[in-house]
Amino acid sequence: MSFYFTYVLLSEVDKKFYTGYTSNLMQRFDQHNNGQVTSIKHRRPLTLIYYEACLNQEDALKREKYLKTFYGKMFIHKRIKSYLTGCKAQGGSSRADFRNKVFISLKEMRESNYWMKALKGINENKEINKEIVELVNESQELKNILGSIASKLK
């Protein structure tokens, strides 16, 4: 199975983002840093700060276009906030903060579980399907644990 990657680079020169997509992430990153990509050549050196894997080129292109929008840029800033501020992630400082993090984790786990089940339904490779089933079962267990914690925090 091959993937397409949507990625975000940070220019060390102007501290601005560059967003793109590719089927070979490391090769494309090397091309950027070696000056083989004219549009960003003058903004080197670059740091790969974020990437996502997509199952096809169409999805990667749509994701790239989204990440270039105002809301996409807000998403990236939130997603990598600790990197951008130079701070390590801080632990929860209050019960309310902990509660919020548990509910966010539960939401993310539900979404991951949904997509793994969807992937299992479209994949014809039995060996990969077996691994997906194991992941779905593990994610279901985590979802149950988070759900139990969340119900006690309400």
C-alpha positions as CSV (number, residue, x, y, z in Angstrom):
1,M,0.0,0.0,0.0
2,S,1.4,3.4,-0.9
3,F,0.5,6.7,0.6
4,Y,0.5,10.3,-0.3
5,F,1.8,12.8,2.2
6,T,0.6,16.3,3.0
7,Y,3.4,18.2,4.7
8,V,4.3,21.5,6.3
9,L,7.8,22.9,6.3
10,L,9.0,25.8,8.4
11,S,11.5,28.2,6.9
12,E,14.4,29.0,9.3
13,V,14.9,32.3,7.4
14,D,11.4,33.9,7.5
15,K,9.7,31.6,10.0
16,K,6.8,31.0,7.5
17,F,5.2,27.8,6.5
18,Y,5.4,26.0,3.2
19,T,2.7,23.4,2.5
20,G,2.8,20.7,-0.1
21,Y,2.0,17.1,-0.9
22,T,4.1,14.2,-2.3
23,S,4.2,10.4,-2.7
24,N,7.7,10.3,-1.3
25,L,8.1,12.5,1.8
26,M,11.8,12.1,2.5
27,Q,12.8,12.5,-1.1
28,R,10.7,15.7,-1.4
29,F,12.1,17.1,1.8
30,D,15.6,16.5,0.6
31,Q,14.7,18.2,-2.7
32,H,13.5,21.2,-0.8
33,N,16.6,21.5,1.4
34,N,19.0,20.9,-1.5
35,G,17.5,23.9,-3.4
36,Q,15.9,21.8,-6.1
37,V,12.5,23.4,-5.6
38,T,12.7,26.9,-7.0
39,S,9.7,28.4,-5.3
40,I,11.2,27.9,-1.8
41,K,14.9,27.8,-2.6
42,H,15.6,31.2,-1.1
43,R,13.9,30.2,2.2
44,R,16.3,27.4,3.2
45,P,17.1,25.8,5.6
46,L,13.7,24.2,6.2
47,T,12.4,22.0,9.0
48,L,9.7,19.4,8.5
49,I,7.3,20.2,11.3
50,Y,4.1,18.3,10.3
51,Y,2.9,15.7,7.9
52,E,-0.2,13.5,7.3
53,A,-0.6,10.3,5.3
54,C,-3.4,9.9,2.8
55,L,-4.6,6.8,1.0
56,N,-4.7,8.6,-2.4
57,Q,-3.5,11.6,-4.3
58,E,-6.9,13.3,-4.4
59,D,-7.2,13.3,-0.6
60,A,-3.7,14.6,-0.1
61,L,-4.3,17.5,-2.6
62,K,-7.6,18.4,-0.8
63,R,-5.8,18.3,2.5
64,E,-3.0,20.5,1.2
65,K,-5.5,23.0,-0.1
66,Y,-7.3,23.0,3.3
67,L,-4.0,23.5,5.2
68,K,-3.3,26.6,3.1
69,T,-6.6,28.2,4.2
70,F,-7.0,30.4,7.3
71,Y,-8.7,27.6,9.2
72,G,-6.0,25.1,8.0
73,K,-3.3,27.4,9.3
74,M,-5.1,27.7,12.6
75,F,-5.2,23.9,12.8
76,I,-1.5,23.6,12.2
77,H,-0.7,26.2,14.8
78,K,-2.9,24.4,17.4
79,R,-1.5,21.0,16.4
80,I,2.2,22.0,16.9
81,K,1.8,24.7,19.4
82,S,4.4,23.4,21.8
83,Y,7.0,23.2,19.0
84,L,6.2,26.7,17.8
85,T,6.5,28.2,21.3
86,G,9.6,26.2,22.1
87,C,8.0,24.7,25.1
88,K,7.5,21.1,26.1
89,A,3.9,20.0,26.5
90,Q,2.7,20.9,30.0
91,G,0.7,18.6,32.2
92,G,-2.8,19.5,33.2
93,S,-2.9,22.2,35.9
94,S,-6.4,21.6,37.1
95,R,-9.2,19.0,37.3
96,A,-11.1,21.0,34.5
97,D,-8.0,20.9,32.3
98,F,-7.6,17.1,32.9
99,R,-11.3,16.6,32.1
100,N,-11.0,18.5,28.9
101,K,-8.0,16.5,27.8
102,V,-9.8,13.2,28.6
103,F,-12.8,14.3,26.5
104,I,-10.6,15.4,23.6
105,S,-8.7,12.0,23.8
106,L,-12.0,10.2,23.8
107,K,-13.2,12.1,20.7
108,E,-9.9,11.4,18.9
109,M,-10.1,7.7,19.8
110,R,-13.7,7.5,18.5
111,E,-12.6,9.1,15.2
112,S,-9.5,6.8,14.9
113,N,-11.7,3.8,15.6
114,Y,-14.2,4.9,12.9
115,W,-11.5,5.3,10.2
116,M,-9.8,2.0,11.1
117,K,-13.1,0.2,10.7
118,A,-13.6,2.0,7.3
119,L,-10.1,1.0,6.2
120,K,-10.8,-2.6,7.2
121,G,-13.9,-2.6,5.0
122,I,-12.1,-1.5,1.8
123,N,-8.9,-3.4,2.2
124,E,-8.7,-6.7,0.4
125,N,-5.3,-7.9,1.8
126,K,-6.1,-10.5,4.4
127,E,-2.8,-10.0,6.3
128,I,-3.2,-6.2,6.6
129,N,-6.9,-6.7,7.5
130,K,-5.8,-9.0,10.4
131,E,-3.5,-6.2,11.7
132,I,-6.3,-3.7,11.3
133,V,-8.7,-5.9,13.2
134,E,-6.2,-6.1,16.1
135,L,-5.8,-2.3,16.0
136,V,-9.6,-1.8,16.0
137,N,-9.9,-4.1,19.0
138,E,-7.1,-2.3,20.9
139,S,-8.6,1.1,20.1
140,Q,-12.0,-0.1,21.3
141,E,-10.4,-1.1,24.6
142,L,-8.8,2.4,24.9
143,K,-12.1,4.0,23.9
144,N,-13.9,2.0,26.7
145,I,-11.2,3.0,29.3
146,L,-11.4,6.7,28.3
147,G,-15.2,6.5,28.3
148,S,-15.2,5.1,31.8
149,I,-12.8,7.9,33.0
150,A,-14.9,10.5,31.2
151,S,-18.1,9.3,32.8
152,K,-16.6,9.7,36.3
153,L,-15.4,13.2,35.5
154,K,-18.8,14.6,34.5
